């Protein structure tokens, strides 16, 4: 808005100048809005609004940097829904998407504000937990997630009772990276899935040996 401290009549030049200034400011605001929207889209999952893989890896990198600085614990959990394909095949992808959105909200409620939940794609999610005092705390988090999934999720297709296979990796070595922790948690998740639905597994020497054996 524009005003004058005393009553006056604005000339045509005054009006044209103010219109030009308004147009420049409007274009700048719109450009900033589009840039912010583009940055958000580049770092978030379009379906659930959660962080995506890129942002999750960045959060792990930052957490590892703090660990090197002050010894803060870092854990990564990969969660994959069991038999989720049945929902998509029987009720359609729209119903499956509704379940994923409801699940994302449920997971956000389960975690602390300092934790990060991201969708890797499909029905796979990753949780970045910073500051666990010991492995027991990470296992307790996996159990809380399992309990949260035990409550029915509602969608247009009705009530759904889900389980998930969860793999956990805890930063222990100086050479740990975001990529290696995510890889280790994923390997532990696949081991959990082989053992049956609703299981969680911690990446350890046994899982590492199995991964190396498959690699060889």
C-alpha positions in Angstrom: 0.0 0.0 0.0 1.0 3.6 -0.6 -0.1 6.7 1.3 0.8 10.4 1.5 1.3 12.3 4.8 -0.9 15.1 3.4 -3.9 15.1 1.1 -2.7 15.3 -2.5 -3.6 14.1 -6.0 -1.2 11.5 -7.4 -0.1 12.3 -10.9 0.0 9.8 -13.8 3.7 9.5 -13.5 3.3 8.8 -9.7 0.8 6.0 -10.5 2.9 4.5 -13.2 6.0 4.5 -11.0 4.1 2.8 -8.1 2.6 0.2 -10.5 6.1 -0.6 -11.8 7.5 -1.0 -8.3 4.5 -3.2 -7.3 5.1 -5.4 -10.4 8.8 -5.8 -9.5 8.1 -6.7 -5.9 5.3 -9.1 -6.9 7.6 -10.8 -9.4 10.3 -11.1 -6.7 7.9 -12.6 -4.2 6.6 -15.1 -6.7 10.1 -16.1 -7.8 11.0 -16.7 -4.1 7.9 -18.8 -3.6 8.7 -20.9 -6.6 12.3 -21.4 -5.5 11.2 -22.4 -2.0 8.6 -24.8 -3.5 11.3 -26.3 -5.7 13.7 -26.8 -2.8 11.0 -28.4 -0.8 10.0 -30.7 -3.6 13.7 -31.8 -4.1 13.9 -32.9 -0.5 10.5 -34.3 0.3 8.3 -37.2 -0.8 5.4 -35.9 -2.9 2.9 -38.4 -1.5 3.5 -38.3 2.3 5.3 -35.0 2.7 8.0 -36.8 4.6 11.7 -36.3 3.9 13.1 -38.2 1.0 16.3 -40.2 0.6 18.4 -37.2 -0.2 17.4 -35.3 2.9 17.7 -38.4 5.1 21.3 -39.0 4.0 22.0 -35.3 4.7 20.5 -35.8 8.3 22.6 -38.9 8.8 25.8 -37.0 7.7 25.0 -34.2 10.1 24.4 -36.6 12.9 27.7 -38.4 12.2 29.5 -35.1 12.2 28.1 -34.3 15.7 29.1 -37.9 16.8 32.7 -37.2 15.8 32.6 -33.9 17.6 30.9 -34.9 20.9 30.2 -38.6 20.9 26.5 -38.4 20.3 25.0 -41.8 19.3 23.5 -42.3 15.9 21.2 -45.1 14.7 19.5 -45.8 11.4 16.4 -48.0 11.0 15.0 -49.2 7.7 11.3 -50.2 7.8 9.6 -52.3 5.1 5.9 -53.2 5.3 5.1 -56.9 5.2 2.8 -58.1 2.4 1.8 -54.5 1.5 1.4 -55.7 -2.2 -1.8 -57.4 -1.1 -3.5 -54.0 -0.4 -2.4 -52.6 -3.8 -3.5 -55.7 -5.7 -6.8 -56.2 -3.9 -7.9 -52.6 -3.3 -5.9 -50.6 -5.8 -3.0 -48.2 -5.6 -5.2 -45.3 -4.4 -6.2 -47.2 -1.3 -2.5 -48.2 -0.8 -1.5 -44.5 -1.0 -4.1 -43.7 1.6 -2.6 -46.3 3.9 1.0 -45.0 3.3 -0.1 -41.4 4.2 -1.8 -42.6 7.4 1.2 -44.7 8.3 3.5 -41.7 7.7 1.5 -39.7 10.2 1.5 -42.6 12.7 5.3 -42.8 12.5 5.8 -39.1 13.0 3.7 -39.3 16.2 5.9 -42.2 17.4 9.2 -40.4 17.0 10.9 -37.6 18.9 11.1 -34.2 17.3 14.9 -34.6 17.0 14.4 -37.8 14.9 13.9 -37.9 11.1 11.5 -40.1 9.2 11.8 -40.4 5.5 10.2 -42.4 2.7 12.7 -44.2 0.5 10.0 -45.2 -2.0 7.2 -47.7 -2.2 6.5 -49.0 1.3 10.0 -48.5 2.6 10.9 -45.9 5.2 14.1 -44.9 7.0 14.3 -43.4 10.5 17.3 -41.4 11.7 17.7 -41.5 15.4 20.3 -39.2 17.1 21.4 -39.5 20.7 20.5 -43.1 21.7 22.5 -43.9 24.8 22.9 -47.6 23.9 21.6 -50.4 21.6 18.7 -51.1 24.1 17.3 -47.6 23.3 17.3 -48.4 19.5 15.5 -51.8 20.2 12.9 -50.0 22.3 12.3 -47.6 19.4 11.7 -50.6 17.0 9.3 -52.1 19.5 7.4 -48.8 19.8 7.1 -48.7 16.0 5.8 -52.3 16.0 3.2 -51.3 18.7 2.1 -48.3 16.7 1.6 -50.4 13.6 -0.5 -52.9 15.6 -3.3 -50.4 15.8 -5.5 -50.5 12.8 -5.0 -47.9 10.0 -8.1 -46.6 8.3 -8.6 -45.9 4.6 -11.4 -46.0 2.1 -10.8 -49.7 1.9 -11.5 -50.2 5.6 -9.3 -51.2 8.5 -5.8 -52.5 7.9 -3.6 -54.3 10.4 0.1 -54.0 9.3 3.4 -55.4 10.4 6.8 -54.3 9.3 10.3 -55.8 9.0 12.8 -53.4 10.6 16.6 -53.4 10.2 18.7 -51.4 12.6 22.3 -50.1 12.3 24.2 -48.2 15.0 27.2 -46.1 14.3 30.2 -47.7 15.9 33.2 -47.1 13.7 35.1 -44.0 12.7 34.7 -44.8 9.0 30.8 -45.1 9.2 29.1 -42.9 6.6 25.5 -42.1 5.8 25.6 -44.5 2.9 27.2 -47.4 4.9 24.7 -47.0 7.8 21.8 -47.0 5.4 23.2 -50.1 3.6 23.8 -51.9 6.8 20.3 -51.2 8.1 18.8 -52.4 4.8 20.8 -55.6 5.0 19.5 -56.2 8.6 15.9 -55.5 7.4 16.2 -58.1 4.6 17.4 -60.6 7.2 14.4 -59.7 9.4 12.0 -60.2 6.5 13.5 -63.7 5.8 12.8 -64.7 9.4 9.1 -63.8 9.2 6.8 -60.8 9.4 6.9 -58.3 12.2 10.6 -59.0 13.1 13.4 -56.6 13.7 17.1 -57.3 13.4 20.2 -55.4 14.4 23.1 -55.3 12.0 26.0 -57.1 13.6 29.0 -59.3 12.8 26.6 -62.2 11.7 24.7 -60.0 9.2 28.0 -58.5 8.0 29.4 -62.0 7.3 26.3 -62.9 5.4 26.5 -59.8 3.3 30.2 -60.4 2.5 29.4 -64.0 1.7 26.8 -63.0 -0.8 29.1 -60.4 -2.3 31.9 -63.0 -2.8 
